[in-house]
Amino acid sequence: MKFIIIHYNTPKLTTALIASLHKIGIYKDIVIFENSDKYQLNADEIFDDIFTYHNETGSIIDFNKEIHKFIEQNKI
């Protein structure tokens, strides 16, 4: 099982989540999409066996664009 975490400007919350997963024995198969405005989280340097996709520029997935598109399409 893989754990996918989308991180957006919440480094303390994301770090606490990873620590909680480690506390219950989950150390591998954690993938983080770092999608903040600026580089904030270096979890792959803090924790072993974590891979982080650094996406500050929106080059992988532009979550801001997708959220705005969803809001417009659904008239929210």
C-alpha positions in Angstrom: 0.0 0.0 0.0 1.3 3.5 -0.9 0.6 6.6 1.1 0.3 9.7 -1.0 0.5 13.1 0.7 -0.1 16.3 -1.1 1.7 19.0 0.8 0.7 22.7 0.3 2.2 25.2 2.8 1.7 22.9 5.8 5.2 21.7 6.7 4.5 21.1 10.4 1.2 19.2 9.7 2.9 17.1 7.0 5.9 16.3 9.2 3.5 15.3 12.1 1.6 13.0 9.7 4.8 11.3 8.6 5.9 10.9 12.2 2.5 9.4 13.1 2.8 6.9 10.2 6.3 6.0 11.4 4.9 5.6 15.0 2.5 2.9 13.8 5.2 1.1 11.8 4.8 2.5 8.3 8.2 3.5 7.0 8.1 2.8 3.3 5.8 3.6 0.4 5.3 7.2 1.4 5.2 9.6 -1.5 4.9 13.4 -1.0 3.8 15.9 -3.7 5.4 19.1 -2.5 3.2 21.7 -4.1 3.8 24.8 -2.0 4.5 28.3 -3.3 8.1 27.9 -2.1 10.3 25.0 -1.0 9.3 24.3 2.6 9.5 20.6 3.3 12.5 18.4 2.9 10.9 15.3 4.3 13.0 13.0 2.1 16.0 14.5 3.8 14.5 14.2 7.3 12.9 10.7 7.0 14.3 7.6 5.3 12.4 5.8 2.5 10.3 8.8 1.5 10.2 10.2 -2.1 9.2 13.8 -2.6 8.1 15.2 -5.9 9.0 18.9 -5.7 6.4 20.7 -7.6 6.6 24.3 -6.4 6.3 25.6 -10.0 3.2 23.5 -10.8 5.2 21.6 -13.5 3.7 18.2 -12.5 0.2 19.1 -11.3 -0.9 22.7 -11.0 -3.3 22.2 -8.1 -4.2 25.9 -7.9 -5.3 25.8 -11.6 -7.3 22.6 -11.0 -9.1 24.0 -8.0 -10.1 27.1 -9.8 -11.3 25.1 -12.8 -13.3 22.9 -10.5 -14.9 26.0 -8.8 -15.8 27.5 -12.2 -17.2 24.2 -13.6 -19.3 23.6 -10.5 -20.3 27.3 -10.0 -19.1 27.2 -6.4 
